[in-house]
Amino acid sequence: MSLIATDEYLTELVSDLSVAFRMYSNEAVNLRTLLARSRAPVSPEISYALQKQCVAEVQAFEEYLNRKEEIFAYLNVESR
């Protein structure tokens, strides 16, 4: 693999990491919004929406962590 190809691959990995973090950030904002609205007693519909949003946030965060680990593996660096 040439140096240019290596740089392009690393650029792609970093871009994927950025996208994954943006997705996580968006899901966290959505969850925060739902929690702010649910100050009153929680209906079954709100409870379901909160559970669904929590799962979406966790999945987005896991995607971010996976992309981060790919970058560390590519750079042969131990994650913290």
N, CA, C and O of each residue as an XYZ file, in Angstrom:
320
protein
N       0.855     -1.172      0.000
C       0.000      0.000      0.000
C       0.898      1.231      0.000
O       1.820      1.332      0.810
N       0.638      2.134     -0.878
C       1.452      3.348     -0.968
C       1.069      4.328      0.127
O       0.027      4.195      0.770
N       1.927      5.306      0.321
C       1.677      6.324      1.342
C       0.401      7.094      1.049
O      -0.361      7.409      1.964
N       0.164      7.401     -0.226
C      -1.046      8.139     -0.601
C      -2.293      7.319     -0.290
O      -3.265      7.843      0.254
N      -2.266      6.034     -0.635
C      -3.418      5.176     -0.335
C      -3.635      5.084      1.169
O      -4.775      5.073      1.633
N      -2.556      5.020      1.925
C      -2.659      4.959      3.379
C      -3.319      6.223      3.916
O      -4.214      6.155      4.759
N      -2.875      7.372      3.425
C      -3.465      8.630      3.871
C      -4.943      8.704      3.516
O      -5.742      9.207      4.306
N      -5.313      8.217      2.353
C      -6.723      8.225      1.952
C      -7.543      7.319      2.864
O      -8.665      7.664      3.235
N      -6.989      6.161      3.227
C      -7.713      5.247      4.111
C      -7.892      5.867      5.491
O      -8.973      5.791      6.074
N      -6.834      6.479      6.012
C      -6.936      7.127      7.306
C      -7.940      8.274      7.250
O      -8.715      8.463      8.187
N      -7.935      9.033      6.173
C      -8.901     10.116      5.996
C     -10.322      9.563      6.018
O     -11.215     10.153      6.626
N     -10.527      8.431      5.354
C     -11.854      7.800      5.340
C     -12.265      7.345      6.736
O     -13.417      7.517      7.134
N     -11.323      6.763      7.482
C     -11.617      6.321      8.845
C     -12.000      7.499      9.739
O     -12.954      7.417     10.513
N     -11.251      8.585      9.626
C     -11.542      9.766     10.441
C     -12.891     10.369     10.050
O     -13.644     10.828     10.910
N     -13.190     10.367      8.761
C     -14.484     10.864      8.297
C     -15.621     10.010      8.869
O     -16.631     10.540      9.332
N     -15.449      8.687      8.833
C     -16.456      7.781      9.396
C     -16.631      8.024     10.892
O     -17.748      7.974     11.408
N     -15.528      8.286     11.584
C     -15.592      8.581     13.011
C     -16.387      9.854     13.258
O     -17.202      9.922     14.178
N     -16.142     10.852     12.435
C     -16.850     12.123     12.567
C     -18.348     11.938     12.343
O     -19.160     12.490     13.086
N     -18.712     11.177     11.338
C     -20.129     10.906     11.055
C     -20.761     10.166     12.232
O     -21.868     10.499     12.656
N     -20.062      9.167     12.755
C     -20.598      8.394     13.875
C     -20.780      9.276     15.106
O     -21.774      9.142     15.820
N     -19.828     10.180     15.362
C     -19.973     11.057     16.512
C     -21.139     12.018     16.328
O     -21.870     12.300     17.277
N     -21.314     12.520     15.111
C     -22.439     13.419     14.825
C     -23.768     12.697     15.057
O     -24.702     13.268     15.620
N     -23.845     11.431     14.614
C     -25.068     10.647     14.831
C     -25.332     10.486     16.327
O     -26.462     10.649     16.786
N     -24.284     10.166     17.082
C     -24.434     10.016     18.537
C     -24.890     11.329     19.164
O     -25.791     11.346     20.003
N     -24.276     12.406     18.760
C     -24.634     13.724     19.301
C     -26.098     14.047     19.020
O     -26.807     14.540     19.896
N     -26.545     13.772     17.810
C     -27.948     14.018     17.448
C     -28.897     13.176     18.289
O     -29.929     13.664     18.751
N     -28.544     11.911     18.486
C     -29.400     11.028     19.285
C     -29.437     11.488     20.742
O     -30.478     11.399     21.394
N     -28.314     11.975     21.252
C     -28.278     12.481     22.626
C     -29.167     13.715     22.769
O     -29.864     13.867     23.773
N     -29.144     14.588     21.775
C     -30.012     15.774     21.800
C     -31.473     15.341     21.775
O     -32.293     15.882     22.516
N     -31.801     14.377     20.935
C     -33.183     13.879     20.865
C     -33.628     13.311     22.208
O     -34.756     13.543     22.643
N     -32.745     12.570     22.859
C     -33.089     12.004     24.164
C     -33.274     13.109     25.197
O     -34.216     13.075     25.989
N     -32.389     14.071     25.189
C     -32.496     15.193     26.132
C     -33.818     15.930     25.929
O     -34.462     16.335     26.897
N     -34.220     16.103     24.674
C     -35.487     16.773     24.364
C     -36.668     15.974     24.899
O     -37.581     16.536     25.504
N     -36.649     14.668     24.676
C     -37.732     13.820     25.193
C     -37.786     13.858     26.713
O     -38.869     13.915     27.296
N     -36.640     13.828     27.348
C     -36.612     13.871     28.817
C     -37.143     15.198     29.339
O     -37.833     15.231     30.358
N     -36.833     16.281     28.660
C     -37.316     17.602     29.085
C     -38.833     17.685     28.996
O     -39.472     18.348     29.814
N     -39.404     17.017     28.010
C     -40.862     17.032     27.834
C     -41.574     16.127     28.822
O     -42.776     16.277     29.043
N     -40.857     15.196     29.417
C     -41.521     14.179     30.241
C     -41.431     14.491     31.736
O     -41.322     13.574     32.549
N     -41.474     15.739     32.096
C     -41.430     16.131     33.516
C     -42.686     15.673     34.257
O     -42.631     15.357     35.446
N     -43.794     15.639     33.564
C     -45.055     15.196     34.161
C     -45.043     13.664     34.243
O     -44.116     13.025     33.744
N     -46.063     13.077     34.868
C     -46.138     11.614     34.872
C     -46.030     11.066     33.444
O     -46.621     11.605     32.508
N     -45.279     10.009     33.305
C     -44.950      9.474     31.986
C     -46.028      8.518     31.499
O     -46.383      7.556     32.181
N     -46.538      8.797     30.317
C     -47.522      7.913     29.693
C     -46.791      6.726     29.071
O     -45.575      6.776     28.884
N     -47.522      5.661     28.750
C     -46.890      4.518     28.086
C     -46.233      4.911     26.754
O     -45.189      4.373     26.388
N     -46.854      5.849     26.041
C     -46.299      6.271     24.756
C     -44.962      6.988     24.945
O     -44.004      6.734     24.215
N     -44.907      7.882     25.930
C     -43.665      8.604     26.220
C     -42.594      7.632     26.711
O     -41.429      7.729     26.323
N     -43.001      6.695     27.569
C     -42.056      5.703     28.083
C     -41.452      4.895     26.930
O     -40.244      4.661     26.900
N     -42.290      4.473     25.988
C     -41.814      3.719     24.826
C     -40.868      4.572     23.979
O     -39.831      4.092     23.521
N     -41.231      5.833     23.778
C     -40.382      6.733     22.993
C     -39.030      6.931     23.667
O     -37.999      6.964     22.995
N     -39.029      7.061     24.987
C     -37.774      7.212     25.717
C     -36.908      5.962     25.603
O     -35.699      6.054     25.390
N     -37.525      4.804     25.743
C     -36.773      3.557     25.609
C     -36.179      3.424     24.211
O     -35.019      3.048     24.044
N     -36.990      3.738     23.223
C     -36.539      3.648     21.837
C     -35.379      4.624     21.589
O     -34.408      4.278     20.916
N     -35.483      5.825     22.126
C     -34.439      6.823     21.936
C     -33.164      6.439     22.677
O     -32.064      6.675     22.178
N     -33.300      5.855     23.851
C     -32.124      5.381     24.588
C     -31.368      4.329     23.781
O     -30.139      4.358     23.709
N     -32.101      3.409     23.183
C     -31.479      2.373     22.360
C     -30.771      3.013     21.163
O     -29.650      2.625     20.834
N     -31.402      3.972     20.517
C     -30.793      4.650     19.373
C     -29.503      5.359     19.786
O     -28.515      5.339     19.052
N     -29.518      5.984     20.960
C     -28.322      6.681     21.438
C     -27.192      5.688     21.714
O     -26.045      5.935     21.342
N     -27.505      4.587     22.354
C     -26.489      3.577     22.656
C     -25.918      2.995     21.363
O     -24.705      2.819     21.248
N     -26.769      2.700     20.403
C     -26.290      2.152     19.127
C     -25.382      3.144     18.411
O     -24.358      2.754     17.850
N     -25.744      4.408     18.426
C     -24.920      5.424     17.779
C     -23.576      5.558     18.501
O     -22.543      5.734     17.855
N     -23.582      5.477     19.823
C     -22.331      5.567     20.570
C     -21.447      4.355     20.297
O     -20.231      4.494     20.163
N     -22.048      3.170     20.212
C     -21.278      1.969     19.888
C     -20.638      2.084     18.504
O     -19.501      1.653     18.308
N     -21.356      2.658     17.554
C     -20.815      2.876     16.215
C     -19.600      3.804     16.294
O     -18.578      3.560     15.652
N     -19.724      4.862     17.083
C     -18.605      5.789     17.279
C     -17.392      5.058     17.878
O     -16.269      5.218     17.402
N     -17.630      4.260     18.921
C     -16.530      3.527     19.547
C     -15.883      2.545     18.575
O     -14.661      2.396     18.573
N     -16.675      1.884     17.761
C     -16.132      0.949     16.771
C     -15.239      1.665     15.773
O     -14.160      1.173     15.441
N     -15.682      2.834     15.286
C     -14.859      3.593     14.332
C     -13.565      4.054     14.987
O     -12.506      4.031     14.359
N     -13.648      4.475     16.257
C     -12.458      4.913     16.986
C     -11.472      3.755     17.120
O     -10.272      3.936     16.916
N     -11.973      2.571     17.460
C     -11.105      1.402     17.596
C     -10.454      1.036     16.258
O      -9.299      0.612     16.229
N     -11.188      1.198     15.152
C     -10.608      0.941     13.832
C      -9.415      1.854     13.567
O      -8.392      1.423     13.034
N      -9.564      3.120     13.947
C      -8.468      4.075     13.747
C      -7.274      3.679     14.603
O      -6.144      3.667     14.116
N      -7.508      3.353     15.877
C      -6.405      2.942     16.740
C      -5.724      1.689     16.205
O      -4.496      1.604     16.214
N      -6.501      0.717     15.741
C      -5.935     -0.494     15.186
C      -5.099     -0.183     13.941
O      -4.010     -0.728     13.761
N      -5.614      0.685     13.102
C      -4.900      1.057     11.884
C      -3.571      1.737     12.219
O      -2.562      1.500     11.555
N      -3.576      2.567     13.233
C      -2.369      3.294     13.630
C      -1.486      2.482     14.579
O      -0.422      2.942     14.993
N      -1.937      1.267     14.921
C      -1.216      0.415     15.866
C      -0.989      1.106     17.204
O       0.109      1.083     17.761
N      -2.053      1.719     17.703
C      -2.019      2.424     18.978
C      -3.044      1.774     19.888
O      -4.147      1.429     19.461
N      -2.664      1.610     21.153
C      -3.620      1.045     22.114
C      -4.640      2.085     22.501
O      -4.291      3.238     22.755
N      -5.911      1.687     22.549
C      -6.948      2.615     23.006
C      -6.835      2.790     24.507
O      -6.243      1.969     25.207
N      -7.410      3.866     24.978
C      -7.332      4.167     26.424
C      -8.534      3.638     27.133
O      -8.650      3.792     28.349
